[in-house]
Amino acid sequence: MTPRKNESPRLVIKFTHSDADALAASLVTEANFSNNDGAIEIIETADSMVDLRARWNTLMRGLIACEQALDITEVRE
């Protein structure tokens, strides 16, 4: 991904998840996103690729932590 001159780097993440509402709730303070019927789309821009990479890392750590918390609290039979 090479941005054009005078264009900020942009990241778009799209995924589906069975607990999309919970994952979306974990993103409220982290990113601009939409959640439509279990499909989450996150769009991030930054001033540089270094900043965009940092945003990616932060988002992924938050989503992983949320998914792990959901796994721990899942009712086991």
Buried (B, 14 or more C-beta within 10 A) or exposed (E): EEEEEEEBBEBEBEEEBEBBEBBBEBBEEBBEBEBEEBEBEBEBBBEEBEBBEEBBEEBEEBBEEBBEEBEEEEEEE
